Amino acid sequence: MFKFVQQYATQEVIVLLIAFMGWLWKRLQEERKEDRILRDGILALLHDRLYQECILLIRRGWASVDDKNNVEHLARPYFDLGGNGTGKEIYTECMELPMEEPQNPV
């Protein structure tokens, strides 16, 4: 009798363990999907802020040290998350701006 109970208890434990592993795998996949969505959202926000700041400075025609530090602060995580393309181009153009306001001759 004891051997009979032991055999079926072992099978039940194995079934429960497999069910738990399946649930855990599904949960991990859902979290990975959510992480990708959040990463993409943060990347989009960083791109937007970087683009807006650089366009403002490029139209102005110059950027102070503080302006360039702000752009650098936005660009670093943007590039670390895999941002490129238009963000990289506009960042490069912005960082090449003169550091002082151009003097207009009167």
N, CA, C and O atoms as a GROMACS GRO file, in nm:
protein
  424
    1MET      N    1   0.082  -0.120   0.000
    1MET     CA    2   0.000   0.000   0.000
    1MET      C    3   0.087   0.126   0.000
    1MET      O    4   0.060   0.221  -0.074
    2PHE      N    5   0.192   0.125   0.085
    2PHE     CA    6   0.280   0.242   0.093
    2PHE      C    7   0.349   0.268  -0.041
    2PHE      O    8   0.362   0.383  -0.082
    3LYS      N    9   0.392   0.162  -0.107
    3LYS     CA   10   0.458   0.176  -0.237
    3LYS      C   11   0.363   0.236  -0.340
    3LYS      O   12   0.405   0.316  -0.423
    4PHE      N   13   0.236   0.199  -0.335
    4PHE     CA   14   0.135   0.250  -0.425
    4PHE      C   15   0.117   0.401  -0.405
    4PHE      O   16   0.112   0.476  -0.502
    5VAL      N   17   0.106   0.445  -0.280
    5VAL     CA   18   0.090   0.587  -0.248
    5VAL      C   19   0.215   0.664  -0.288
    5VAL      O   20   0.206   0.773  -0.345
    6GLN      N   21   0.331   0.608  -0.260
    6GLN     CA   22   0.457   0.673  -0.294
    6GLN      C   23   0.470   0.692  -0.445
    6GLN      O   24   0.516   0.797  -0.490
    7GLN      N   25   0.430   0.594  -0.523
    7GLN     CA   26   0.439   0.602  -0.669
    7GLN      C   27   0.350   0.714  -0.721
    7GLN      O   28   0.396   0.794  -0.803
    8TYR      N   29   0.225   0.722  -0.678
    8TYR     CA   30   0.134   0.824  -0.728
    8TYR      C   31   0.167   0.963  -0.672
    8TYR      O   32   0.144   1.064  -0.739
    9ALA      N   33   0.218   0.969  -0.552
    9ALA     CA   34   0.259   1.099  -0.496
    9ALA      C   35   0.376   1.156  -0.576
    9ALA      O   36   0.380   1.276  -0.602
   10THR      N   37   0.468   1.071  -0.615
   10THR     CA   38   0.582   1.116  -0.696
   10THR      C   39   0.533   1.167  -0.831
   10THR      O   40   0.582   1.268  -0.880
   11GLN      N   41   0.438   1.099  -0.892
   11GLN     CA   42   0.384   1.144  -1.019
   11GLN      C   43   0.313   1.278  -1.004
   11GLN      O   44   0.328   1.366  -1.090
   12GLU      N   45   0.238   1.295  -0.898
   12GLU     CA   46   0.167   1.421  -0.874
   12GLU      C   47   0.266   1.536  -0.854
   12GLU      O   48   0.245   1.647  -0.905
   13VAL      N   49   0.373   1.510  -0.782
   13VAL     CA   50   0.475   1.613  -0.761
   13VAL      C   51   0.537   1.651  -0.895
   13VAL      O   52   0.558   1.770  -0.921
   14ILE      N   53   0.566   1.556  -0.978
   14ILE     CA   54   0.624   1.584  -1.110
   14ILE      C   55   0.527   1.664  -1.195
   14ILE      O   56   0.567   1.760  -1.260
   15VAL      N   57   0.399   1.627  -1.194
   15VAL     CA   58   0.298   1.701  -1.271
   15VAL      C   59   0.288   1.844  -1.220
   15VAL      O   60   0.283   1.938  -1.300
   16LEU      N   61   0.285   1.863  -1.089
   16LEU     CA   62   0.279   1.998  -1.032
   16LEU      C   63   0.404   2.079  -1.065
   16LEU      O   64   0.395   2.198  -1.094
   17LEU      N   65   0.518   2.015  -1.062
   17LEU     CA   66   0.643   2.082  -1.096
   17LEU      C   67   0.644   2.127  -1.242
   17LEU      O   68   0.687   2.239  -1.273
   18ILE      N   69   0.597   2.042  -1.332
   18ILE     CA   70   0.590   2.078  -1.474
   18ILE      C   71   0.490   2.191  -1.495
   18ILE      O   72   0.516   2.283  -1.573
   19ALA      N   73   0.376   2.185  -1.427
   19ALA     CA   74   0.276   2.292  -1.439
   19ALA      C   75   0.333   2.424  -1.388
   19ALA      O   76   0.312   2.529  -1.450
   20PHE      N   77   0.405   2.420  -1.277
   20PHE     CA   78   0.466   2.541  -1.223
   20PHE      C   79   0.570   2.597  -1.319
   20PHE      O   80   0.576   2.718  -1.339
   21MET      N   81   0.651   2.511  -1.379
   21MET     CA   82   0.752   2.557  -1.473
   21MET      C   83   0.686   2.620  -1.596
   21MET      O   84   0.736   2.720  -1.648
   22GLY      N   85   0.575   2.564  -1.643
   22GLY     CA   86   0.503   2.623  -1.755
   22GLY      C   87   0.448   2.760  -1.721
   22GLY      O   88   0.458   2.853  -1.801
   23TRP      N   89   0.390   2.773  -1.603
   23TRP     CA   90   0.338   2.902  -1.558
   23TRP      C   91   0.451   3.004  -1.547
   23TRP      O   92   0.437   3.119  -1.590
   24LEU      N   93   0.564   2.962  -1.489
   24LEU     CA   94   0.678   3.051  -1.473
   24LEU      C   95   0.732   3.096  -1.609
   24LEU      O   96   0.764   3.214  -1.626
   25TRP      N   97   0.741   3.007  -1.705
   25TRP     CA   98   0.789   3.041  -1.840
   25TRP      C   99   0.696   3.144  -1.905
   25TRP      O  100   0.743   3.241  -1.965
   26LYS      N  101   0.566   3.122  -1.894
   26LYS     CA  102   0.470   3.215  -1.951
   26LYS      C  103   0.482   3.352  -1.886
   26LYS      O  104   0.478   3.454  -1.954
   27ARG      N  105   0.498   3.355  -1.756
   27ARG     CA  106   0.512   3.481  -1.682
   27ARG      C  107   0.638   3.556  -1.725
   27ARG      O  108   0.635   3.677  -1.743
   28LEU      N  109   0.748   3.484  -1.741
   28LEU     CA  110   0.873   3.547  -1.786
   28LEU      C  111   0.859   3.604  -1.926
   28LEU      O  112   0.910   3.713  -1.955
   29GLN      N  113   0.789   3.533  -2.014
   29GLN     CA  114   0.768   3.583  -2.150
   29GLN      C  115   0.685   3.712  -2.148
   29GLN      O  116   0.713   3.805  -2.223
   30GLU      N  117   0.582   3.718  -2.063
   30GLU     CA  118   0.500   3.838  -2.051
   30GLU      C  119   0.582   3.956  -2.000
   30GLU      O  120   0.568   4.068  -2.048
   31GLU      N  121   0.668   3.930  -1.902
   31GLU     CA  122   0.752   4.037  -1.848
   31GLU      C  123   0.853   4.086  -1.951
   31GLU      O  124   0.881   4.206  -1.959
   32ARG      N  125   0.908   3.995  -2.030
   32ARG     CA  126   1.002   4.036  -2.136
   32ARG      C  127   0.932   4.122  -2.240
   32ARG      O  128   0.989   4.220  -2.288
   33LYS      N  129   0.809   4.087  -2.274
   33LYS     CA  130   0.733   4.167  -2.370
   33LYS      C  131   0.706   4.306  -2.313
   33LYS      O  132   0.721   4.406  -2.384
   34GLU      N  133   0.668   4.313  -2.187
   34GLU     CA  134   0.643   4.442  -2.123
   34GLU      C  135   0.771   4.524  -2.116
   34GLU      O  136   0.767   4.645  -2.138
   35ASP      N  137   0.882   4.461  -2.087
   35ASP     CA  138   1.010   4.532  -2.083
   35ASP      C  139   1.045   4.591  -2.220
   35ASP      O  140   1.094   4.704  -2.228
   36ARG      N  141   1.019   4.516  -2.327
   36ARG     CA  142   1.046   4.566  -2.463
   36ARG      C  143   0.958   4.686  -2.495
   36ARG      O  144   1.003   4.783  -2.555
   37ILE      N  145   0.832   4.679  -2.454
   37ILE     CA  146   0.739   4.790  -2.479
   37ILE      C  147   0.785   4.914  -2.403
   37ILE      O  148   0.786   5.024  -2.459
   38LEU      N  149   0.823   4.897  -2.277
   38LEU     CA  150   0.870   5.011  -2.198
   38LEU      C  151   0.999   5.069  -2.256
   38LEU      O  152   1.015   5.190  -2.261
   39ARG      N  153   1.090   4.983  -2.298
   39ARG     CA  154   1.216   5.028  -2.358
   39ARG      C  155   1.188   5.109  -2.484
   39ARG      O  156   1.247   5.216  -2.504
   40ASP      N  157   1.099   5.058  -2.568
   40ASP     CA  158   1.066   5.130  -2.691
   40ASP      C  159   1.000   5.264  -2.661
   40ASP      O  160   1.026   5.363  -2.730
   41GLY      N  161   0.916   5.268  -2.559
   41GLY     CA  162   0.852   5.394  -2.521
   41GLY      C  163   0.953   5.496  -2.469
   41GLY      O  164   0.946   5.613  -2.506
   42ILE      N  165   1.044   5.452  -2.386
   42ILE     CA  166   1.148   5.542  -2.335
   42ILE      C  167   1.237   5.591  -2.448
   42ILE      O  168   1.273   5.708  -2.453
   43LEU      N  169   1.271   5.502  -2.540
   43LEU     CA  170   1.352   5.540  -2.656
   43LEU      C  171   1.280   5.645  -2.740
   43LEU      O  172   1.343   5.741  -2.786
   44ALA      N  173   1.151   5.628  -2.759
   44ALA     CA  174   1.073   5.726  -2.837
   44ALA      C  175   1.070   5.862  -2.767
   44ALA      O  176   1.084   5.965  -2.832
   45LEU      N  177   1.052   5.862  -2.635
   45LEU     CA  178   1.052   5.989  -2.560
   45LEU      C  179   1.188   6.057  -2.566
   45LEU      O  180   1.196   6.179  -2.583
   46LEU      N  181   1.294   5.981  -2.550
   46LEU     CA  182   1.428   6.039  -2.559
   46LEU      C  183   1.455   6.094  -2.698
   46LEU      O  184   1.514   6.202  -2.712
   47HIS      N  185   1.412   6.023  -2.801
   47HIS     CA  186   1.430   6.072  -2.938
   47HIS      C  187   1.356   6.203  -2.956
   47HIS      O  188   1.410   6.298  -3.014
   48ASP      N  189   1.233   6.210  -2.909
   48ASP     CA  190   1.154   6.331  -2.925
   48ASP      C  191   1.220   6.449  -2.854
   48ASP      O  192   1.231   6.557  -2.912
   49ARG      N  193   1.264   6.429  -2.731
   49ARG     CA  194   1.327   6.539  -2.656
   49ARG      C  195   1.459   6.580  -2.720
   49ARG      O  196   1.488   6.699  -2.731
   50LEU      N  197   1.538   6.483  -2.762
   50LEU     CA  198   1.666   6.513  -2.828
   50LEU      C  199   1.641   6.589  -2.957
   50LEU      O  200   1.708   6.688  -2.985
   51TYR      N  201   1.546   6.545  -3.035
   51TYR     CA  202   1.514   6.610  -3.162
   51TYR      C  203   1.466   6.753  -3.139
   51TYR      O  204   1.512   6.846  -3.205
   52GLN      N  205   1.373   6.771  -3.045
   52GLN     CA  206   1.318   6.904  -3.018
   52GLN      C  207   1.426   7.001  -2.969
   52GLN      O  208   1.432   7.116  -3.013
   53GLU      N  209   1.510   6.955  -2.879
   53GLU     CA  210   1.616   7.041  -2.824
   53GLU      C  211   1.716   7.078  -2.932
   53GLU      O  212   1.757   7.194  -2.942
   54CYS      N  213   1.756   6.980  -3.012
   54CYS     CA  214   1.855   7.008  -3.117
   54CYS      C  215   1.798   7.101  -3.224
   54CYS      O  216   1.868   7.191  -3.269
   55ILE      N  217   1.674   7.081  -3.264
   55ILE     CA  218   1.612   7.170  -3.363
   55ILE      C  219   1.609   7.312  -3.311
   55ILE      O  220   1.640   7.406  -3.384
   56LEU      N  221   1.573   7.330  -3.185
   56LEU     CA  222   1.569   7.464  -3.125
   56LEU      C  223   1.707   7.530  -3.131
   56LEU      O  224   1.718   7.646  -3.169
   57LEU      N  225   1.810   7.456  -3.095
   57LEU     CA  226   1.945   7.512  -3.093
   57LEU      C  227   1.998   7.537  -3.234
   57LEU      O  228   2.064   7.637  -3.259
   58ILE      N  229   1.969   7.447  -3.326
   58ILE     CA  230   2.014   7.464  -3.464
   58ILE      C  231   1.949   7.588  -3.524
   58ILE      O  232   2.016   7.665  -3.593
   59ARG      N  233   1.822   7.607  -3.500
   59ARG     CA  234   1.754   7.726  -3.553
   59ARG      C  235   1.808   7.853  -3.490
   59ARG      O  236   1.816   7.958  -3.554
   60ARG      N  237   1.846   7.843  -3.363
   60ARG     CA  238   1.905   7.958  -3.295
   60ARG      C  239   2.044   7.988  -3.350
   60ARG      O  240   2.084   8.104  -3.357
   61GLY      N  241   2.116   7.885  -3.390
   61GLY     CA  242   2.246   7.903  -3.452
   61GLY      C  243   2.364   7.892  -3.359
   61GLY      O  244   2.478   7.903  -3.404
   62TRP      N  245   2.343   7.869  -3.232
   62TRP     CA  246   2.452   7.851  -3.137
   62TRP      C  247   2.400   7.776  -3.015
   62TRP      O  248   2.279   7.767  -2.994
   63ALA      N  249   2.493   7.723  -2.936
   63ALA     CA  250   2.456   7.648  -2.816
   63ALA      C  251   2.557   7.676  -2.706
   63ALA      O  252   2.678   7.667  -2.728
   64SER      N  253   2.507   7.710  -2.589
   64SER     CA  254   2.596   7.733  -2.474
   64SER      C  255   2.650   7.599  -2.423
   64SER      O  256   2.606   7.493  -2.467
   65VAL      N  257   2.743   7.607  -2.331
   65VAL     CA  258   2.797   7.486  -2.269
   65VAL      C  259   2.685   7.410  -2.200
   65VAL      O  260   2.677   7.287  -2.210
   66ASP      N  261   2.598   7.483  -2.130
   66ASP     CA  262   2.485   7.418  -2.062
   66ASP      C  263   2.390   7.352  -2.162
   66ASP      O  264   2.340   7.243  -2.137
   67ASP      N  265   2.366   7.417  -2.274
   67ASP     CA  266   2.281   7.358  -2.378
   67ASP      C  267   2.341   7.227  -2.429
   67ASP      O  268   2.270   7.126  -2.442
   68LYS      N  269   2.470   7.229  -2.456
   68LYS     CA  270   2.536   7.108  -2.507
   68LYS      C  271   2.540   6.997  -2.401
   68LYS      O  272   2.527   6.879  -2.433
   69ASN      N  273   2.558   7.036  -2.274
   69ASN     CA  274   2.553   6.936  -2.167
   69ASN      C  275   2.415   6.871  -2.159
   69ASN      O  276   2.403   6.750  -2.138
   70ASN      N  277   2.311   6.953  -2.174
   70ASN     CA  278   2.175   6.900  -2.172
   70ASN      C  279   2.152   6.803  -2.287
   70ASN      O  280   2.094   6.696  -2.269
   71VAL      N  281   2.198   6.840  -2.405
   71VAL     CA  282   2.184   6.752  -2.522
   71VAL      C  283   2.262   6.622  -2.500
   71VAL      O  284   2.212   6.514  -2.531
   72GLU      N  285   2.382   6.634  -2.446
   72GLU     CA  286   2.462   6.515  -2.417
   72GLU      C  287   2.392   6.425  -2.316
   72GLU      O  288   2.393   6.302  -2.329
   73HIS      N  289   2.331   6.486  -2.216
   73HIS     CA  290   2.258   6.411  -2.112
   73HIS      C  291   2.140   6.335  -2.173
   73HIS      O  292   2.110   6.224  -2.130
   74LEU      N  293   2.074   6.391  -2.271
   74LEU     CA  294   1.965   6.322  -2.340
   74LEU      C  295   2.017   6.215  -2.436
   74LEU      O  296   1.958   6.108  -2.450
   75ALA      N  297   2.128   6.246  -2.502
   75ALA     CA  298   2.179   6.157  -2.606
   75ALA      C  299   2.239   6.028  -2.550
   75ALA      O  300   2.225   5.922  -2.610
   76ARG      N  301   2.306   6.037  -2.436
   76ARG     CA  302   2.376   5.920  -2.383
   76ARG      C  303   2.282   5.799  -2.364
   76ARG      O  304   2.310   5.693  -2.419
   77PRO      N  305   2.172   5.812  -2.288
   77PRO     CA  306   2.084   5.696  -2.276
   77PRO      C  307   2.013   5.660  -2.406
   77PRO      O  308   1.982   5.543  -2.430
   78TYR      N  309   1.987   5.760  -2.489
   78TYR     CA  310   1.924   5.733  -2.619
   78TYR      C  311   2.011   5.639  -2.702
   78TYR      O  312   1.962   5.541  -2.757
   79PHE      N  313   2.141   5.669  -2.709
   79PHE     CA  314   2.231   5.583  -2.786
   79PHE      C  315   2.253   5.449  -2.716
   79PHE      O  316   2.264   5.346  -2.783
   80ASP      N  317   2.259   5.449  -2.583
   80ASP     CA  318   2.278   5.324  -2.510
   80ASP      C  319   2.160   5.228  -2.530
   80ASP      O  320   2.178   5.106  -2.529
   81LEU      N  321   2.041   5.283  -2.550
   81LEU     CA  322   1.924   5.199  -2.574
   81LEU      C  323   1.911   5.158  -2.722
   81LEU      O  324   1.818   5.087  -2.758
   82GLY      N  325   2.004   5.201  -2.805
   82GLY     CA  326   2.005   5.159  -2.944
   82GLY      C  327   1.951   5.262  -3.040
   82GLY      O  328   1.932   5.232  -3.158
   83GLY      N  329   1.926   5.384  -2.993
   83GLY     CA  330   1.879   5.490  -3.082
   83GLY      C  331   1.986   5.528  -3.182
   83GLY      O  332   2.105   5.530  -3.150
   84ASN      N  333   1.944   5.560  -3.304
   84ASN     CA  334   2.039   5.600  -3.408
   84ASN      C  335   1.964   5.677  -3.514
   84ASN      O  336   1.860   5.736  -3.485
   85GLY      N  337   2.013   5.678  -3.634
   85GLY     CA  338   1.944   5.742  -3.746
   85GLY      C  339   1.934   5.892  -3.730
   85GLY      O  340   2.035   5.960  -3.712
   86THR      N  341   1.812   5.944  -3.737
   86THR     CA  342   1.793   6.089  -3.730
   86THR      C  343   1.842   6.147  -3.599
   86THR      O  344   1.892   6.260  -3.596
   87GLY      N  345   1.829   6.072  -3.491
   87GLY     CA  346   1.878   6.120  -3.361
   87GLY      C  347   2.028   6.143  -3.363
   87GLY      O  348   2.075   6.244  -3.310
   88LYS      N  349   2.102   6.052  -3.422
   88LYS     CA  350   2.248   6.065  -3.428
   88LYS      C  351   2.288   6.181  -3.520
   88LYS      O  352   2.378   6.258  -3.487
   89GLU      N  353   2.220   6.192  -3.633
   89GLU     CA  354   2.253   6.300  -3.726
   89GLU      C  355   2.229   6.438  -3.664
   89GLU      O  356   2.315   6.526  -3.672
   90ILE      N  357   2.115   6.454  -3.604
   90ILE     CA  358   2.083   6.586  -3.548
   90ILE      C  359   2.168   6.616  -3.426
   90ILE      O  360   2.203   6.732  -3.401
   91TYR      N  361   2.203   6.513  -3.349
   91TYR     CA  362   2.292   6.530  -3.234
   91TYR      C  363   2.429   6.580  -3.281
   91TYR      O  364   2.483   6.674  -3.223
   92THR      N  365   2.483   6.518  -3.384
   92THR     CA  366   2.614   6.558  -3.438
   92THR      C  367   2.610   6.702  -3.486
   92THR      O  368   2.701   6.781  -3.458
   93GLU      N  369   2.504   6.737  -3.559
   93GLU     CA  370   2.491   6.874  -3.609
   93GLU      C  371   2.481   6.974  -3.494
   93GLU      O  372   2.539   7.082  -3.500
   94CYS      N  373   2.410   6.938  -3.391
   94CYS     CA  374   2.393   7.026  -3.274
   94CYS      C  375   2.525   7.045  -3.199
   94CYS      O  376   2.557   7.156  -3.156
   95MET      N  377   2.601   6.939  -3.184
   95MET     CA  378   2.726   6.948  -3.109
   95MET      C  379   2.832   7.028  -3.185
   95MET      O  380   2.931   7.072  -3.125
   96GLU      N  381   2.815   7.047  -3.316
   96GLU     CA  382   2.908   7.126  -3.395
   96GLU      C  383   2.875   7.275  -3.396
   96GLU      O  384   2.948   7.354  -3.455
   97LEU      N  385   2.766   7.313  -3.331
   97LEU     CA  386   2.728   7.455  -3.327
   97LEU      C  387   2.831   7.537  -3.251
   97LEU      O  388   2.896   7.485  -3.160
   98PRO      N  389   2.848   7.666  -3.287
   98PRO     CA  390   2.939   7.751  -3.210
   98PRO      C  391   2.888   7.768  -3.067
   98PRO      O  392   2.768   7.756  -3.041
   99MET      N  393   2.981   7.796  -2.975
   99MET     CA  394   2.948   7.805  -2.833
   99MET      C  395   2.904   7.945  -2.791
   99MET      O  396   2.860   7.964  -2.677
  100GLU      N  397   2.914   8.041  -2.878
  100GLU     CA  398   2.876   8.177  -2.843
  100GLU      C  399   2.776   8.230  -2.944
  100GLU      O  400   2.776   8.189  -3.061
  101GLU      N  401   2.694   8.319  -2.898
  101GLU     CA  402   2.598   8.382  -2.987
  101GLU      C  403   2.674   8.465  -3.090
  101GLU      O  404   2.760   8.545  -3.054
  102PRO      N  405   2.642   8.446  -3.218
  102PRO     CA  406   2.711   8.525  -3.320
  102PRO      C  407   2.683   8.673  -3.304
  102PRO      O  408   2.570   8.714  -3.275
  103GLN      N  409   2.785   8.753  -3.323
  103GLN     CA  410   2.770   8.899  -3.314
  103GLN      C  411   2.724   8.953  -3.448
  103GLN      O  412   2.788   8.928  -3.550
  104ASN      N  413   2.614   9.027  -3.450
  104ASN     CA  414   2.564   9.087  -3.574
  104ASN      C  415   2.620   9.228  -3.587
  104ASN      O  416   2.596   9.313  -3.502
  105PRO      N  417   2.695   9.253  -3.694
  105PRO     CA  418   2.749   9.388  -3.712
  105PRO      C  419   2.636   9.487  -3.743
  105PRO      O  420   2.544   9.457  -3.820
  106VAL      N  421   2.644   9.603  -3.682
  106VAL     CA  422   2.540   9.705  -3.702
  106VAL      C  423   2.579   9.801  -3.808
  106VAL      O  424   2.504   9.894  -3.839
   0.00000   0.00000   0.00000
